[in-house]
Amino acid sequence: MRIILVTGAAGGIGRAICDAFARAGDRVIAIDLDRAAVEALASDLGDAHRGLGCDIASEEAVVGLMEKVTAEFGRLDVVVNNAALGPTMTATAAMSAALIRRTLAVNLGGPFLMAREAARFMTRHGGGIIVNTASLAGILPNPKRNAYAASKAGVISLTRALAVEWARFGVRVCAVAPGYVRTPMVADLERQGLADLMAVRRRIPMGRIGRPDEIANAIRFLASDRARYVTGATLVVDGGWQAFNAAGAASDAATIPPEELALPSHRPFRRVALVTGAARGIGRAVAARLAKEGYQLALADQDAAGVAAAARDLGDGHRDYQVDVTDEAAVVSTFAAVARDFGAIDLLVNNAAIADSFKPTLDQSKAEFDRVIDVNLTGAMLCAREAVKAMAGRGGVIVNLASIAGSLPLSPRNAYSASKAALINLTGCMAAELASDNIRVVAVAPGYIKTPGVAALETSGKIDAIAIRKRIPMGDFGRPEDIADAIAFLASDAASYIAGTTLFVDGGWTAFGAVGDASEG
């Protein structure tokens, strides 16, 4: 049984977080300024749980709280920094110093104090996990949210800094950035006519506001072993808000969708998944993980023998297909065959890709450049196009495999970096378009992963594995299973409000921005 400490536990999202961890068998310590509320919450959760009052903006109070918790329970596995003051919507000229300081003290200083005191214990006792609740406002600023937006941007940066510093001690630090969420406070604002939530819904590609349990699901994933190689990352859970960058409305929402009010009573389990590049490495690991989840697998790869072996290893009920994803006719034919053989396609994992030549730019030929772009980007677009046709009227999920190179380009890997950056952007474009059709599009960006392909690059001298490990805050390459676990979560109903987001699974690579080494390797 893990010990989970949750701040801001009395609010809508906080209660959902506590419920999620308690249902999973963890012991919850609910923290809030309102002591009576969290004591009642803990009582509702059961005898194993505790509710404690604390002002997280007070250094003395936080230090005392952590000393009490660690002394009483003897362990601290996860801290969820969820407490925050909401935006006051105060005009810049009307903001007082007191308002600014109080907002920053609670929203930014509080998570810093909680993380610092938690890490005092975690770094001496085998590690732990800290998950910060940021906000979409920390990524995309909004008028009159000055102090709130600034504090949440600070939380995102703090998450990266702490992740890099504490990775060597086995402490992971991540963040979740919610968009609009239907909490009791937000619902009350709507009832009073103080917020135009219908206008908000029309701005969200999914056409609805999120539920607290959807934020809790994301936090619980990041706090689990399935996110073992995720640190310094911020997972955006916003219904596609960030992905939409056009004029006008993102959806035609005219009512409150039932999915906004409560978890659907009947959620059809996604049964058929098509995985490209499935013969080896990440693709093969993804297939194995999805098979354990109960999916029927259609495995596609240019390597006929390799993909056939992968299908045989999974057992009965799975099929293999040989296809070159750059061959449009072959892609169309393959998707038609999968639909015919299985009756549907519910999930596409766009994994097929090739590395580039690693040559200096002046030695790179146009043919070499074009080949990488054709496989990694055009091929992915063709497969996504056919998946959308197969999912029409039914819905589904498309997961694109991006890369850290799509965010921080790797010189002189021009074509590969360009293709992966384009794929991240493509994910947002498609998510904004397709969310209203019940098709979620997301991406996973792996860092350096121990695959046969990476091993071949190391053997050929194209990469310096020792130097790379020192550049990774966690000090080692990831495993194919780490990517498979992330994909399985993003494809699941637990990720139902995640669209257009790219999750970096990179051991902290993209969080590191200093000089020198990030670890001892």
N, C-alpha and C positions, 0 to 999 in steps of 0.2 A: 504494500500500500504506500503510494507516494504522498508526500505532504505538499499541498498546493496552496499558496497564499495569493489571494485576489483582492486588490484594492478597488474602491468604488463599487463594492459588491452590492450595495442596496439599490443601485440604479437598474434600468432595464437590461442593458448589456451585461452588467456585472452579475445580476441574478442568473442570466442565461449561462454565463461562464461557469458559475458555481454549480449550477444544475448539471452541466455537461461533464464536468470532472467528477462530481459525486456519482452520477450514473455509471461512470467508467470504473468505479471502485476506489477512487482516490479520496484522501481525507482533506477536506477543504477548511482553510482558515479564512473567513470572510472579514474584510477590513473596510471600515467606512467611518466618516466623521459622525454619522448617526449610529451610535452604539446600539440603541434599542432596536433599530431596524435590522442590523446584521445579527444580533442575538436571536431575533425572531426568525430570520432567514436560516441560520444555522440549526435552529430547533426544527424547522420544516424539513431540512435536509436529513436529519437523523442525529443520533447520539454521538457519532464519531466526529462530528464537525463542530467548529467553534466560530463565534462571532466576537470580534474585538473592535473597540473604538480607537481611532487614531487620526490626528491631523497630519497628513503626509507632508505638509509644507513646513512642519516644525522638525528641525534636526533632532532636538532632544527627544521628541515623541517617537520618531522613527528609530533612533538608536535603541531606545528603551523597548520598543515593540520587538525588534529583531532579537535582542538579548533574551526577552521573555519567550519568544517562539522557539528559538533554537535550544534554549535550556529545557523547556517543557517537552518538546517533541524529539529532540536529538537529531533531527535532520530537516532539511529544507530542499526540496527537489525542484520546484517551479515557483517563480514569482510572476504574476500577471499584473503589470502596472496599468490599471484601467481607470483609476480615479482621475477626474478632470472637471474643470469648470467649463460650461458650454459658452459659445459665443454670445456676447451681449448685443451685437448689431449696433454698436455705438459709432457714430461718425468720428472721423479722425480728430476734427477740431474740438469735439466734446469729450475726448478721452482724458481721464484723470491719471495722474501718476499712481495713485492708489489702486485703480482698476488694473492698470498695466502690470504693476508689481504683484498683485494678488494672483492674477491669471498665470503669470510666468512662474510664480512660486509653487502653485499647485500643479500646473500642467507640465512643467519642465523641471523645476527644482525637485518636486516630489518624486518623479521617476528616477532622477539622479540619486537622491538619498536612498530610496528603496533598493536600487540596483547596487549601490556602493556597499550598503550594509549586508545585503544578501550575498554579495561576492566575497565579503570577509569570511563568511562561513563556507560558501561553495568551493572557493579555491583551496581550502584546507581539507575538504571532505569529499574529494572525488568528482567535483563538478556539479553542474545543474543547468537550468534553463531559465532565462528571463524573456518574457514576451511583453512588449510595450504596445499599448493601444495608441496609435497615432491618429491620423485623419486624412481624408482626401484633401481637406483644406490646407494641409501641410505640403501638398504637392501642387495643387491648383488653387491659387489665392482667390478669395472672393471679397467684394467690397464690404467694408464695415466689420470685418472679422479680424482686424489687425493683430491684436494681442493673441487671440486664439490661434489664428493661422501661423503666426510666428512661433508660438510655443510648440505646435505640432510639427513644424518643419524642424525645429530644434530636436524634438524627440527622434525623428528619423535619422538625423545626423548623429545624435548621441548613441543610437542603436548601433550604427556602423562602428563608431569609435570604441565602444565597449566590447563589441564582438571581436575586433582585431586584438585588443589588449588582453582579453581573457580567454581567447581560444586555446592557448597553450595549457591552460589549467582545466580544460574540459568544460568550460562554461560557454554555452551558446546564448546569443542575444539576437532576437528577431523582433519584428514589428508587424502589426496588422493595421492597415489604413482603411477604415470603413467609409463608405459613402453615406447617403441618407439611410437611417435606420429607424424603423417604427418603434420607438420607445414610448412609455407612458407619457413622458414630457412632450414628445413630438406630437403624439396623438391628441393631447390636450390643447396644444397650440392650434392644431387643425380645427378642433371642435369650437374653439373660441374665435376662429377667423383671423388669427394672428399670423398664420403661415399659409401660403398658397401651395399646398402639397400637390394639387393636381398639375400645376405648372411644373413642379419638380418632377413628377412622374413622366410628363411629356419630354423632359430633358434626359431621361434615363432610357437607354436602348431597350432594357428589359421591361420598361413600362410600369415599374413598381418600385416601392421603397423596400429595403431589406428588412429581414426579421432579426431580432437579437440572437436567436439560435444559430443563424448563418454566420455571424461574427464569432460566436463561441466555437463553432465547428472548426473555423480556420485557426483560431488560437490553440485549440486542443491538438490539431494536427501539428502545428509548429512546436508544440511542447511534447511531442511524442518521438519515439525512436524512428518512426518513418521519416522524420525530418532530420535525421542524424547529421547530414552533411549540409544543412541549411543554417547559416549564421550571417548576421549583418544584413539580411534581406528584409524587405518590406513587402508584404503580400497585400495587394489592393483588393478590397471586397466591396464593389460599388455598382454592380449591375450593368457595368459597361460605361459609366459616366465618363471616366478618363479617356476612353477610347473614342468618344464622339467629339468631332472637331469641325462640324459643319454648321451652316446657318439653319435656323428653323428648329423644328421638333425632331427628337430622336425616336419617338414613338407616338402612337395615336391614342394613348391612354385617356379614357373618358370616365372611368369608374375606378373604384378601389378593387384590384384583383384579389380573389380569395387567397392566393398564395402569399399575399402580403400580410394577411391577418393571422394565418395559422399554417403549420406544416400540413401539406396535403395528406389526406387520410389514406390515399392509395397512390403510391409512386411506383410505376412500372420499372422493374429492374432492367438495366440495360444489358442486353444479352449478346449482341454480336459486335465484335471489334475487329477492324482491319488495321494491321500494323505493317507499315512498309519498312524496308531495311531490316527484316526480322530474322535473317539467317544467323546473325552473330551479335556479340556485344550488347549494346543498350537495347536494340530491338528485340533480341532473344530474351533478355531479362524482363522487358516489358510484357512480352507475351506470356512468360511463365507467371508473372505476378497477376496479370488479368485472368489467367486460367484459374488461379486460386480464388479469385473473386467470383467465379462462376460464369465468366464470359465464354462464348464460343468464339474461337479465333480463326480469322482468315489471315494467313501469314503470306506476305508478298516480298519478293526480293528478285534481283537479277540472277543471283546464284541459285540455280534450280536444285542442285544437290544439297546445298546448305539449308535452304528453306524447307525442303522435304524432310531432312533430318530433324529440324526444329519442330515441325508439325508432329512427326512420329514420337518425339520425346514427350510431347504434351499429352499424348494418348488419344483415345477415340473422340470423335466429335469436332476435330479441328482439321482445317484444310490448308494446303499450300498452293501458291500461284507464282509462276515465274513472270516477272514484268520489269521492263525498263521504264522508269517513271518519266523519262524524257520523250518516250514514244506515245504520242497522244492517242493513237488508235489502240495501242496495247493497254493504256490506262482505262480507256472507255470500256474495252472488252473485259478487262479484269473486274471492274466494278459491276458490270452487268452479270458476270459469272458469280460473283460473291452474292449479289442480291438474289440471283436464281437459286444458288445452293443453300443459302441460309434464310431467305425470305425478307431480310432487312439488313441495314447497316446502322448501328446505333452510335458507334465510336470509331473515329479515324485517328490513328497516331501517325503523324507525318514525320517519320524518323529517317527515311532514306537520305543519305548524303555522302559526299566524298570530300577528302582533304585536298588541299591545293599543292602546288609544286615546291613551296618554300624557297623559291628562287628569288634573288634580288629583282626589284621591279624592272630594271632595264633588261633583264634576261627573260622576263615573262612574255610568252607569246599570247597573241589574241585568242588563239584556239584553246590554249590552256585556261585562260581566264573564262572564256565562254562556256567551256565544259563544266566548270565548277558552278557557275551561275545557273546553267541549264538543269543540272541535277538537283542542286540544293534549293533553288527558288522556283524555277519554272515547273519542275517536277512536283514540288509541293503544291503549287497553285493548281495544277491539273488535277491532282488527287483531291484537293479540297473542293474543286468545282464539281467533280463527280459525286463526292460524298454529300454535298449540299442537295444535289438532285435526288439522291437516294433517301435523304432524311426529310424531304419535303412532306409536310402534313403530319409528320411523326415527331420531329425534333431529334436532337442528338448532340454530341460533343465532338469537337475537332481539337486535337492537341498537336501543336507544332513544336518540333525540336529546334530550338534556337541554340545559342551558345554565348559564353562570356565574350567571345569575339564580336558579337553583335552590339555590345555595349561599350567595351574597351578594346578597340581594334588591335590585332596582333600583327605587327610588322615583321616581314613583308608579305603577310598572308592576305593580300588585297581582295582576291575574289571570294575567299572563304568568309572573311570579316564582312564584306559587303553583302553577301548572300544572307548571312545570319542577321545583320542589322535590318535588312529588307524584310526578313521573315517576322521579326518582332513587330515592325510597322504593319505588315500584312495582317498579323493577328488582330491588331486593333481595328483595322479597316473592316475586316470581315465580321468581327464581334459587333461593331456598331450597326452593321447592315443586317445581321442575321439573328440578333437577340430577340427581335419581335416575332421571329418564326420558331422560337423555342430551340434554337441552335446556339449553344455556347461555344465560343472559340477562345482558347487560352494557349499559352506557350510555357515551356520549361527551358531554361537556359543552363545547361550543364557547364561546369568548369572542367578541369582535367579529370578524366575518368579512366580507371584501369580497364581498358578494353583491348582486344587483340590489335586494333588499329593503332592505338596509342603506343602499345608495346613495340609495334613495328617501327613507328617513328623514332622511338628511343633507340632501338637496335641500329637503325640506319644513321643515327647521329643527327637527325633533323630537329630533335628537341633535347634539351639538357634537363633530365628529370630531377637531378639534385637541385639545380637552381630553381626549378619550378616549385619543388616542395618548399623551399625556403620562402618563396613568394606567396604561398598559401598560408593564411593565418592558422588553419587547423593542422598544417604541417604535412599533409599527405594528399594523394589523389583520392577521389571518390570511387565508389563501386557502382557498377551498372544497376545494382539493386536500389541504390539511392535515387536514381532517376526514375526507376520503375515505381517506387513507392510514391513519389511526387505525382507522377502521371495518374496512378490509381486514385489518389485523393482528388485531383482536379477533375477527373472524369466522373466522380461519384456524385450522388445527390447531396452529400455533405458540403460540396462546393457549389451549391445551386445559385449563389448570387455572385459568382466570380466569372467575369467575362472580359476579354480584352487584356487580361493581366499576363505578365511574364514573371514567373517565379524563378529566381536564380538559385541553383543548387550547386554551389561552387566552393564550399569550405571557407567562405569569406573573401574570395579573390576580389570581387568588385567592391567590397567595403574598404579595402586597403588603399590608402592614398598617400602614404608617407614615403620617405627615402629608405634605402637599406632593405633588410630582410624582414618579412612578417613573422617568421618563425625560425626555429633551428633546423627544420626540415627532417 
